[in-house]
Amino acid sequence: MTRDRPATRLYLFTPELGDPSAFLKQLDAALASADVAAVLLRLADADERSLVNRAKAVAGVVQRRDVALILDGRPELVGRAGADGAHLTGIEALAAALPGLKPDRIAGAGGLRSRHDAMLAGESGADYVMFGELDRGGRRPPFPAVEERVKWWADLVEVPCVGYAGNIDEVTALVQAGADFVALGDWLWTDPQGPSALLAQAAAALAAR
């Protein structure tokens, strides 16, 4: 039996950012147009001070709307940047980061290659698991496999799961599969329809659950 769940919410990926200044206005407008639970901040490599300052700039836009700011990796910077947590790729990265993040910060787990990895992440203390996101090479599992993994998890496990949508058409299927959150990748910012139009479509799909 599928467990009772709160309404599904959105989780937005940023593009990989260097100086985020030019992106902040677009991000703010997107957050104003839909109910978003969290933003995954993807930062281009730079020196540590620059990374912290860039994360702080984005945090100022995100957190004033009561949205969580999650760093993509870089758990060592979470506290200094004032972020709410980190998203870790793979069991080893999650295990290494947990002592520095818990109990006050969010530790999310992705890059989970099997059901066993997902269960390990949940048992280790991950605050959520993510299925279907792109790997470092830009590849992802076939979408039917992502749907199946989300449904399996949602039916059995209390830890929230995030289903990654590779396009707007996948949102409805992930909601129906039982995702607690639906992640919209950085395609959101480059699609010709524009972020606000896509977020409106995503919000409609969530409301129709």
C-alpha positions as a printed Julia matrix, in Angstrom:
209×3 Matrix{Float64}:
  0.0    0.0     0.0
  1.37   3.42   -0.94
  2.07   5.52    2.14
  0.32   8.82    2.7
  2.51  11.65    1.47
  2.43  15.43    1.53
  1.84  17.16   -1.78
  4.69  16.76   -4.26
  6.9   19.85   -4.54
  9.51  21.13   -6.98
 13.3   21.01   -6.69
 15.19  23.22   -9.15
 18.72  22.73  -10.46
 20.73  25.81  -11.4
 23.07  25.81  -14.37
 26.72  25.41  -13.44
 27.49  28.94  -12.31
 30.6   31.02  -12.17
 29.71  34.56  -11.16
 25.96  34.19  -10.45
 25.09  37.88  -10.67
 23.47  37.74  -14.1
 21.4   34.69  -13.11
 19.95  35.97   -9.84
 17.14  38.03  -11.36
 16.0   35.07  -13.46
 16.17  32.77  -10.45
 14.18  35.19   -8.29
 11.45  35.48  -10.93
 11.23  31.69  -11.19
 10.91  31.27   -7.43
  8.17  33.88   -7.37
  6.14  31.98   -9.97
  5.82  28.56   -8.32
  5.98  26.67   -5.03
  9.58  25.47   -4.88
 10.97  23.46   -1.98
 14.68  23.56   -2.78
 17.3   24.8    -5.21
 20.4   22.77   -6.04
 23.27  25.18   -6.58
 25.83  23.9    -9.06
 29.04  25.93   -8.87
 31.87  25.97  -11.39
 35.3   25.33   -9.91
 36.98  28.33   -8.3
 39.0   29.16   -5.2
 37.26  28.55   -1.89
 36.59  32.2    -1.06
 34.94  32.78   -4.44
 32.79  29.66   -4.03
 31.59  30.77   -0.6
 30.82  34.3    -1.8
 28.92  33.0    -4.84
 26.9   30.61   -2.71
 26.07  33.42   -0.28
 24.81  35.59   -3.14
 22.47  32.84   -4.31
 21.4   32.05   -0.75
 20.22  35.62   -0.34
 17.76  35.19   -3.21
 16.67  31.64   -2.4
 16.28  31.64    1.36
 14.3   34.86    1.62
 11.49  32.91   -0.1
 11.74  30.12    2.47
 13.34  27.81   -0.1
 16.21  25.52    0.9
 19.58  26.06   -0.77
 21.44  22.79   -1.38
 25.02  22.78   -2.65
 25.89  20.22   -5.29
 28.71  18.5    -3.45
 31.09  20.76   -1.49
 29.73  19.79    1.95
 32.71  21.49    3.59
 31.4   24.86    2.4
 27.81  24.5     3.59
 28.29  26.17    6.97
 30.43  29.03    5.73
 28.11  29.71    2.81
 24.98  29.66    4.97
 23.48  26.92    2.8
 20.89  24.48    4.1
 22.7   21.34    3.06
 24.53  19.42    0.36
 23.65  16.87   -2.3
 26.17  14.04   -2.4
 26.78  11.74   -5.34
 27.4    8.14   -4.35
 27.43   6.24   -1.08
 31.06   7.02   -0.27
 30.57  10.76   -0.64
 27.42  10.62    1.46
 29.1    8.64    4.24
 32.04  11.06    4.33
 29.81  14.11    4.5
 27.2   12.97    7.02
 29.19  13.68   10.22
 29.72  17.3     9.18
 26.15  17.91    8.04
 23.89  16.1    10.49
 21.85  16.88   12.46
 21.53  20.54   11.51
 21.92  20.42    7.71
 20.32  18.48    4.88
 22.24  15.57    3.39
 20.79  14.42    0.08
 21.92  11.34   -1.83
 22.14  10.83   -5.58
 24.16   8.77   -8.01
 22.54   5.63   -6.58
 23.24   2.85   -9.04
 21.09   0.13   -7.47
 18.28  -0.51   -5.04
 20.92  -1.65   -2.57
 22.71   1.71   -2.81
 19.43   3.54   -2.26
 18.62   1.46    0.82
 22.11   2.06    2.2
 21.68   5.8     1.72
 18.36   5.79    3.52
 19.64   3.66    6.37
 22.75   5.85    6.72
 20.7    8.96    7.4
 20.17  10.65    4.03
 17.34  13.18    4.17
 16.28  12.25    0.65
 17.34  10.04   -2.23
 17.29  11.14   -5.86
 16.62   8.93   -8.86
 17.15   9.61  -12.54
 19.53  12.56  -12.59
 22.29  12.92  -15.17
 25.71  11.53  -14.32
 28.93  13.45  -14.89
 28.96  12.27  -18.48
 25.45  13.58  -19.14
 23.86  10.1   -19.16
 20.83   8.91  -17.22
 18.86   5.67  -16.9
 15.95   5.04  -19.29
 12.94   6.92  -17.98
 10.78   3.8   -17.41
 13.5    2.57  -15.06
 13.4    5.87  -13.17
  9.61   5.63  -12.81
  9.93   2.07  -11.54
 12.59   3.03   -8.98
 10.54   5.98   -7.68
  7.41   3.84   -7.32
  9.3    1.06   -5.56
 10.79   3.52   -3.08
  7.58   5.47   -2.49
  5.65   2.28   -1.75
  8.14   0.95    0.78
 10.29   3.64    2.4
  9.51   6.7     4.51
 12.61   8.69    3.49
 11.54  11.21    0.81
 12.53  10.61   -2.79
 13.25  13.05   -5.6
 12.5   12.03   -9.18
 14.53  13.86  -11.81
 12.53  15.04  -14.83
 14.57  15.31  -18.0
 11.84  17.42  -19.62
  8.46  18.87  -18.73
  6.6   15.83  -20.09
  8.16  13.57  -17.43
  6.79  15.54  -14.48
  3.31  14.0   -14.47
  4.67  10.46  -14.6
  7.0   11.09  -11.65
  4.18  12.58   -9.61
  1.99   9.58  -10.38
  4.85   7.23   -9.45
  4.93   8.76   -5.97
  7.87  11.2    -5.98
  7.89  13.51   -2.97
  9.8   16.06   -5.03
 10.29  16.47   -8.77
 13.63  17.91   -9.84
 13.78  20.1   -12.92
 17.25  20.11  -14.43
 19.16  23.02  -15.89
 17.16  22.54  -19.11
 14.56  24.69  -17.33
 16.65  27.81  -17.96
 17.35  27.23  -21.67
 14.04  25.88  -22.97
 12.41  28.27  -25.49
  9.18  28.31  -23.45
 11.0   30.03  -20.6
 11.17  29.09  -16.89
  7.9   30.71  -15.83
  5.84  28.89  -18.48
  7.49  25.56  -17.65
  7.02  26.05  -13.94
  3.34  26.78  -14.51
  3.02  23.5   -16.39
  4.91  21.64  -13.67
  2.74  23.17  -10.96
 -0.39  22.1   -12.82
  0.93  18.54  -13.03
  1.62  18.51   -9.29
 -1.82  19.91   -8.48
 -3.5   17.22  -10.56
 -1.98  14.36   -8.54
